[in-house]
Structure formats: C-alpha cells, structure tokens
Amino acid sequence: MELILRKFCDDDINLFEKWLAEDYIAKWYNPAFEWLDEVGQQRNWIQRYIAVYGSEPIGFCQYYEYKKGKEDWHGSADITNAYSIDYLIGERDYLKKGLGRELVLTAVSKIASLTDAEKIIVKPDDENTASCRTLLSAGFIFDEFNKIYVFNLPQYANK
C-alpha cells in the first residue's frame, strides 16, 4: 500500500481533534485548542493534508514557508527559501511501521517541487525522540549549533 497526502478539508476537523487527544500526541501538540484554531483559519500559505494509507486516514501533515509563519526558533540559520513541516501519525495502529518516515518524505517531495524551496527546517521538542529519529531516517541533518533539523533540497534527487 502507498501513503498519499490528500488536501485537508473542513470534514477532517473532528478526526484531527480526536488525534490531538491521543496521549502520545497531546504532549507535543499542546494546547490542542491552539492547533484546532490554527487549522480552522484557512491561511493560503499553509498547505494542510491528511495522510491516507490504503483507504485509511492515519495522520496529518502541513507545510509552509518558514518566514510567513513569523517563527523564530531557527537560531542563526539562513531561512531564505526555507519551509517547515508539522506531522503526526494519529492512528495508534499505524505507529512504528515506518509510516512517519514515509509521511515526511512525501511532504519533502511536495516541497521539493516548489520552485523557490531550497531547504526544510524542523524543530521538534528535544524530548520527542520518535520525531527526531523519523527526521534523521528521512535524510534530515541535525544542525547542532542551531538545534534544528535541516533537509537541503538541492541535493534531493527528485528536484
């Protein structure tokens, strides 16, 4: 079976809310109401998706141009043409099957097709070892100085 990303729609809010309540997600996506408010605001610079494996919705992913998010967790890293992603596997039965890596790589492929994208930067919580391992297994490099994970897209084979 293949994992695909389909556009997030209003009908997905309840599913997303259910996932945010899962104990293994809630500690990283807290407070959940902020995520629900954020998803409810249809910002055209954030691309949101539901990860579907076979015919089953199993997770969430979004990507955005980092500068437009007005975030400042990048340290001194150059953020020119940088994008960032957020992701989760919401269905417990699909954890620890390599689907997080596949989800991240599918998002990387989408971002790599954008003409202005040069890199993807991500900063999971240091204690979120599952997410950190997922990023490393997907080819991200840990920038020790800035404490972020970086994927340089010019080296990406499908660019």
PyRosetta script that sets phi, psi and omega in degrees:
from pyrosetta import init, pose_from_sequence

init()
pose = pose_from_sequence("MELILRKFCDDDINLFEKWLAEDYIAKWYNPAFEWLDEVGQQRNWIQRYIAVYGSEPIGFCQYYEYKKGKEDWHGSADITNAYSIDYLIGERDYLKKGLGRELVLTAVSKIASLTDAEKIIVKPDDENTASCRTLLSAGFIFDEFNKIYVFNLPQYANK")
pose.set_psi(1, 153.6)
pose.set_omega(1, -177.8)
pose.set_phi(2, -112.3)
pose.set_psi(2, 143.2)
pose.set_omega(2, 173.4)
pose.set_phi(3, -91.8)
pose.set_psi(3, 130.2)
pose.set_omega(3, 176.6)
pose.set_phi(4, -126.2)
pose.set_psi(4, 159.2)
pose.set_omega(4, 173.9)
pose.set_phi(5, -109.1)
pose.set_psi(5, 121.9)
pose.set_omega(5, 173.9)
pose.set_phi(6, -111.5)
pose.set_psi(6, 150.9)
pose.set_omega(6, -177.7)
pose.set_phi(7, -56.0)
pose.set_psi(7, 137.3)
pose.set_omega(7, 175.0)
pose.set_phi(8, -71.6)
pose.set_psi(8, 136.2)
pose.set_omega(8, 178.0)
pose.set_phi(9, -129.5)
pose.set_psi(9, 170.3)
pose.set_omega(9, -177.4)
pose.set_phi(10, -55.8)
pose.set_psi(10, -33.3)
pose.set_omega(10, -179.8)
pose.set_phi(11, -66.2)
pose.set_psi(11, -12.5)
pose.set_omega(11, -178.9)
pose.set_phi(12, -88.3)
pose.set_psi(12, -7.7)
pose.set_omega(12, -176.1)
pose.set_phi(13, -57.5)
pose.set_psi(13, -46.2)
pose.set_omega(13, -178.2)
pose.set_phi(14, -63.5)
pose.set_psi(14, -39.8)
pose.set_omega(14, 177.6)
pose.set_phi(15, -63.7)
pose.set_psi(15, -44.6)
pose.set_omega(15, 179.1)
pose.set_phi(16, -62.0)
pose.set_psi(16, -41.6)
pose.set_omega(16, 178.6)
pose.set_phi(17, -62.6)
pose.set_psi(17, -41.2)
pose.set_omega(17, 177.3)
pose.set_phi(18, -60.4)
pose.set_psi(18, -44.7)
pose.set_omega(18, 179.8)
pose.set_phi(19, -64.0)
pose.set_psi(19, -41.3)
pose.set_omega(19, -179.5)
pose.set_phi(20, -62.2)
pose.set_psi(20, -23.0)
pose.set_omega(20, 179.6)
pose.set_phi(21, -82.5)
pose.set_psi(21, -13.1)
pose.set_omega(21, 178.8)
pose.set_phi(22, -64.1)
pose.set_psi(22, 135.6)
pose.set_omega(22, -175.9)
pose.set_phi(23, -56.3)
pose.set_psi(23, -39.2)
pose.set_omega(23, -177.6)
pose.set_phi(24, -75.5)
pose.set_psi(24, -9.8)
pose.set_omega(24, 176.5)
pose.set_phi(25, -104.9)
pose.set_psi(25, -41.3)
pose.set_omega(25, -173.6)
pose.set_phi(26, -54.5)
pose.set_psi(26, -35.7)
pose.set_omega(26, -177.6)
pose.set_phi(27, -69.7)
pose.set_psi(27, -18.6)
pose.set_omega(27, 179.9)
pose.set_phi(28, -105.2)
pose.set_psi(28, -24.7)
pose.set_omega(28, -178.9)
pose.set_phi(29, -113.4)
pose.set_psi(29, 61.2)
pose.set_omega(29, -175.1)
pose.set_phi(30, -123.6)
pose.set_psi(30, 135.5)
pose.set_omega(30, 2.0)
pose.set_phi(31, -81.5)
pose.set_psi(31, 142.6)
pose.set_omega(31, -176.7)
pose.set_phi(32, -60.3)
pose.set_psi(32, -35.8)
pose.set_omega(32, -177.1)
pose.set_phi(33, -62.0)
pose.set_psi(33, -30.6)
pose.set_omega(33, 177.4)
pose.set_phi(34, -66.7)
pose.set_psi(34, -40.2)
pose.set_omega(34, 177.5)
pose.set_phi(35, -66.0)
pose.set_psi(35, -40.6)
pose.set_omega(35, 178.9)
pose.set_phi(36, -65.5)
pose.set_psi(36, -41.7)
pose.set_omega(36, 176.0)
pose.set_phi(37, -61.3)
pose.set_psi(37, -44.5)
pose.set_omega(37, -179.3)
pose.set_phi(38, -60.8)
pose.set_psi(38, -46.4)
pose.set_omega(38, -179.0)
pose.set_phi(39, -66.8)
pose.set_psi(39, -33.3)
pose.set_omega(39, 179.0)
pose.set_phi(40, -68.3)
pose.set_psi(40, -22.6)
pose.set_omega(40, 177.3)
pose.set_phi(41, -87.3)
pose.set_psi(41, 109.2)
pose.set_omega(41, -176.0)
pose.set_phi(42, -78.1)
pose.set_psi(42, 83.0)
pose.set_omega(42, 177.6)
pose.set_phi(43, -86.2)
pose.set_psi(43, 125.9)
pose.set_omega(43, -174.8)
pose.set_phi(44, -74.0)
pose.set_psi(44, -6.7)
pose.set_omega(44, 178.0)
pose.set_phi(45, -94.2)
pose.set_psi(45, -3.4)
pose.set_omega(45, 174.6)
pose.set_phi(46, -110.0)
pose.set_psi(46, 124.3)
pose.set_omega(46, 178.7)
pose.set_phi(47, -99.8)
pose.set_psi(47, 117.8)
pose.set_omega(47, -176.2)
pose.set_phi(48, -113.3)
pose.set_psi(48, 144.2)
pose.set_omega(48, -176.5)
pose.set_phi(49, -141.7)
pose.set_psi(49, 155.9)
pose.set_omega(49, 166.7)
pose.set_phi(50, -105.0)
pose.set_psi(50, 130.3)
pose.set_omega(50, 176.2)
pose.set_phi(51, -81.9)
pose.set_psi(51, 126.7)
pose.set_omega(51, -178.9)
pose.set_phi(52, -119.3)
pose.set_psi(52, 126.7)
pose.set_omega(52, 178.4)
pose.set_phi(53, -115.6)
pose.set_psi(53, 116.8)
pose.set_omega(53, -169.3)
pose.set_phi(54, 67.2)
pose.set_psi(54, -114.7)
pose.set_omega(54, 174.7)
pose.set_phi(55, -116.6)
pose.set_psi(55, 7.8)
pose.set_omega(55, -174.1)
pose.set_phi(56, -98.1)
pose.set_psi(56, 123.6)
pose.set_omega(56, 172.3)
pose.set_phi(57, -71.3)
pose.set_psi(57, 122.2)
pose.set_omega(57, -173.8)
pose.set_phi(58, -122.4)
pose.set_psi(58, -10.9)
pose.set_omega(58, -175.9)
pose.set_phi(59, -167.3)
pose.set_psi(59, -177.5)
pose.set_omega(59, -175.3)
pose.set_phi(60, -131.9)
pose.set_psi(60, 148.9)
pose.set_omega(60, 175.6)
pose.set_phi(61, -152.2)
pose.set_psi(61, 144.5)
pose.set_omega(61, 170.7)
pose.set_phi(62, -142.8)
pose.set_psi(62, 152.6)
pose.set_omega(62, 172.7)
pose.set_phi(63, -138.7)
pose.set_psi(63, 157.1)
pose.set_omega(63, -176.5)
pose.set_phi(64, -160.8)
pose.set_psi(64, 157.2)
pose.set_omega(64, 173.7)
pose.set_phi(65, -69.8)
pose.set_psi(65, 123.2)
pose.set_omega(65, -171.2)
pose.set_phi(66, -55.5)
pose.set_psi(66, -44.7)
pose.set_omega(66, -177.8)
pose.set_phi(67, -59.1)
pose.set_psi(67, -36.0)
pose.set_omega(67, -178.0)
pose.set_phi(68, -69.4)
pose.set_psi(68, -21.7)
pose.set_omega(68, 177.5)
pose.set_phi(69, -77.1)
pose.set_psi(69, -10.6)
pose.set_omega(69, -179.9)
pose.set_phi(70, 51.9)
pose.set_psi(70, 38.2)
pose.set_omega(70, 177.1)
pose.set_phi(71, -94.4)
pose.set_psi(71, 163.2)
pose.set_omega(71, -176.5)
pose.set_phi(72, -136.6)
pose.set_psi(72, 27.3)
pose.set_omega(72, -178.0)
pose.set_phi(73, -87.3)
pose.set_psi(73, 4.9)
pose.set_omega(73, -174.2)
pose.set_phi(74, -81.0)
pose.set_psi(74, -4.7)
pose.set_omega(74, -177.3)
pose.set_phi(75, 66.9)
pose.set_psi(75, -133.1)
pose.set_omega(75, -179.8)
pose.set_phi(76, -100.2)
pose.set_psi(76, 10.0)
pose.set_omega(76, -179.2)
pose.set_phi(77, -64.3)
pose.set_psi(77, 143.8)
pose.set_omega(77, 175.4)
pose.set_phi(78, -68.4)
pose.set_psi(78, 124.3)
pose.set_omega(78, -177.8)
pose.set_phi(79, -108.2)
pose.set_psi(79, 14.7)
pose.set_omega(79, 175.6)
pose.set_phi(80, -61.3)
pose.set_psi(80, 125.2)
pose.set_omega(80, 178.8)
pose.set_phi(81, 56.4)
pose.set_psi(81, 33.5)
pose.set_omega(81, 178.1)
pose.set_phi(82, -96.8)
pose.set_psi(82, 143.0)
pose.set_omega(82, 175.0)
pose.set_phi(83, -119.2)
pose.set_psi(83, 162.6)
pose.set_omega(83, 174.8)
pose.set_phi(84, -135.3)
pose.set_psi(84, 161.3)
pose.set_omega(84, -179.7)
pose.set_phi(85, -132.5)
pose.set_psi(85, 153.3)
pose.set_omega(85, 167.8)
pose.set_phi(86, -128.0)
pose.set_psi(86, 145.9)
pose.set_omega(86, -174.5)
pose.set_phi(87, -158.7)
pose.set_psi(87, 157.2)
pose.set_omega(87, 174.8)
pose.set_phi(88, -161.4)
pose.set_psi(88, 149.7)
pose.set_omega(88, 168.2)
pose.set_phi(89, -99.1)
pose.set_psi(89, 114.0)
pose.set_omega(89, -173.2)
pose.set_phi(90, -88.9)
pose.set_psi(90, -23.6)
pose.set_omega(90, -178.1)
pose.set_phi(91, -96.7)
pose.set_psi(91, 115.5)
pose.set_omega(91, -174.6)
pose.set_phi(92, -53.6)
pose.set_psi(92, -36.5)
pose.set_omega(92, -178.3)
pose.set_phi(93, -64.6)
pose.set_psi(93, -13.3)
pose.set_omega(93, -177.6)
pose.set_phi(94, -105.8)
pose.set_psi(94, 7.9)
pose.set_omega(94, 176.1)
pose.set_phi(95, -75.5)
pose.set_psi(95, 152.4)
pose.set_omega(95, 173.8)
pose.set_phi(96, 59.8)
pose.set_psi(96, 37.6)
pose.set_omega(96, 177.6)
pose.set_phi(97, -125.4)
pose.set_psi(97, 10.0)
pose.set_omega(97, -178.8)
pose.set_phi(98, 82.8)
pose.set_psi(98, 4.6)
pose.set_omega(98, -176.6)
pose.set_phi(99, -77.1)
pose.set_psi(99, -25.4)
pose.set_omega(99, 173.9)
pose.set_phi(100, -62.5)
pose.set_psi(100, -45.3)
pose.set_omega(100, 177.1)
pose.set_phi(101, -60.9)
pose.set_psi(101, -45.5)
pose.set_omega(101, -180.0)
pose.set_phi(102, -63.0)
pose.set_psi(102, -38.6)
pose.set_omega(102, 177.4)
pose.set_phi(103, -62.4)
pose.set_psi(103, -47.5)
pose.set_omega(103, 179.2)
pose.set_phi(104, -61.6)
pose.set_psi(104, -45.4)
pose.set_omega(104, -179.4)
pose.set_phi(105, -65.4)
pose.set_psi(105, -33.4)
pose.set_omega(105, 176.6)
pose.set_phi(106, -66.9)
pose.set_psi(106, -40.0)
pose.set_omega(106, 175.5)
pose.set_phi(107, -65.7)
pose.set_psi(107, -41.6)
pose.set_omega(107, 177.4)
pose.set_phi(108, -57.5)
pose.set_psi(108, -43.8)
pose.set_omega(108, -179.9)
pose.set_phi(109, -61.0)
pose.set_psi(109, -41.9)
pose.set_omega(109, 178.1)
pose.set_phi(110, -63.4)
pose.set_psi(110, -45.1)
pose.set_omega(110, -179.1)
pose.set_phi(111, -67.3)
pose.set_psi(111, -38.1)
pose.set_omega(111, -179.7)
pose.set_phi(112, -61.2)
pose.set_psi(112, -24.6)
pose.set_omega(112, 179.9)
pose.set_phi(113, -78.8)
pose.set_psi(113, -9.4)
pose.set_omega(113, 178.8)
pose.set_phi(114, -79.6)
pose.set_psi(114, 134.7)
pose.set_omega(114, -174.0)
pose.set_phi(115, -68.0)
pose.set_psi(115, -26.1)
pose.set_omega(115, -176.9)
pose.set_phi(116, -95.0)
pose.set_psi(116, -7.4)
pose.set_omega(116, -174.6)
pose.set_phi(117, -77.5)
pose.set_psi(117, 126.9)
pose.set_omega(117, 178.0)
pose.set_phi(118, -115.2)
pose.set_psi(118, -27.3)
pose.set_omega(118, -178.5)
pose.set_phi(119, -157.4)
pose.set_psi(119, 162.2)
pose.set_omega(119, 174.4)
pose.set_phi(120, -122.6)
pose.set_psi(120, 131.3)
pose.set_omega(120, 177.7)
pose.set_phi(121, -121.7)
pose.set_psi(121, 142.2)
pose.set_omega(121, -177.3)
pose.set_phi(122, -142.8)
pose.set_psi(122, 142.6)
pose.set_omega(122, 177.2)
pose.set_phi(123, -133.8)
pose.set_psi(123, 83.0)
pose.set_omega(123, 172.8)
pose.set_phi(124, -71.2)
pose.set_psi(124, 160.7)
pose.set_omega(124, 174.1)
pose.set_phi(125, -56.4)
pose.set_psi(125, 138.3)
pose.set_omega(125, -179.0)
pose.set_phi(126, -54.9)
pose.set_psi(126, -32.7)
pose.set_omega(126, -177.9)
pose.set_phi(127, -82.4)
pose.set_psi(127, -7.0)
pose.set_omega(127, 179.0)
pose.set_phi(128, -84.9)
pose.set_psi(128, 72.3)
pose.set_omega(128, -173.8)
pose.set_phi(129, -63.6)
pose.set_psi(129, -31.4)
pose.set_omega(129, 179.1)
pose.set_phi(130, -63.3)
pose.set_psi(130, -43.8)
pose.set_omega(130, 179.5)
pose.set_phi(131, -67.7)
pose.set_psi(131, -41.5)
pose.set_omega(131, 179.2)
pose.set_phi(132, -61.2)
pose.set_psi(132, -43.8)
pose.set_omega(132, 178.5)
pose.set_phi(133, -65.0)
pose.set_psi(133, -38.9)
pose.set_omega(133, 179.0)
pose.set_phi(134, -60.7)
pose.set_psi(134, -46.0)
pose.set_omega(134, -180.0)
pose.set_phi(135, -62.2)
pose.set_psi(135, -44.7)
pose.set_omega(135, 178.9)
pose.set_phi(136, -62.4)
pose.set_psi(136, -40.9)
pose.set_omega(136, -179.6)
pose.set_phi(137, -69.0)
pose.set_psi(137, -21.8)
pose.set_omega(137, 178.6)
pose.set_phi(138, -89.4)
pose.set_psi(138, 1.9)
pose.set_omega(138, 175.6)
pose.set_phi(139, 101.0)
pose.set_psi(139, 6.1)
pose.set_omega(139, 175.2)
pose.set_phi(140, -73.8)
pose.set_psi(140, 150.9)
pose.set_omega(140, 177.3)
pose.set_phi(141, -110.3)
pose.set_psi(141, 136.9)
pose.set_omega(141, 177.3)
pose.set_phi(142, -84.0)
pose.set_psi(142, 119.9)
pose.set_omega(142, 175.7)
pose.set_phi(143, -85.6)
pose.set_psi(143, 99.6)
pose.set_omega(143, -174.8)
pose.set_phi(144, -60.4)
pose.set_psi(144, -37.8)
pose.set_omega(144, -176.6)
pose.set_phi(145, -67.7)
pose.set_psi(145, -46.1)
pose.set_omega(145, -177.1)
pose.set_phi(146, -93.7)
pose.set_psi(146, -6.7)
pose.set_omega(146, 178.4)
pose.set_phi(147, 58.4)
pose.set_psi(147, 43.6)
pose.set_omega(147, 176.8)
pose.set_phi(148, -132.7)
pose.set_psi(148, 162.2)
pose.set_omega(148, 175.4)
pose.set_phi(149, -101.4)
pose.set_psi(149, 135.4)
pose.set_omega(149, -174.0)
pose.set_phi(150, -128.6)
pose.set_psi(150, 135.3)
pose.set_omega(150, 172.6)
pose.set_phi(151, -121.4)
pose.set_psi(151, 113.5)
pose.set_omega(151, 179.4)
pose.set_phi(152, -85.1)
pose.set_psi(152, 114.5)
pose.set_omega(152, -173.6)
pose.set_phi(153, -72.1)
pose.set_psi(153, -29.3)
pose.set_omega(153, 178.6)
pose.set_phi(154, -57.0)
pose.set_psi(154, -26.4)
pose.set_omega(154, 178.3)
pose.set_phi(155, -85.4)
pose.set_psi(155, -6.6)
pose.set_omega(155, -177.7)
pose.set_phi(156, -69.7)
pose.set_psi(156, 127.2)
pose.set_omega(156, -172.7)
pose.set_phi(157, -61.1)
pose.set_psi(157, -30.8)
pose.set_omega(157, -175.0)
pose.set_phi(158, -91.2)
pose.set_psi(158, 6.5)
pose.set_omega(158, -176.4)
pose.set_phi(159, -67.0)
pose.dump_pdb("model.pdb")
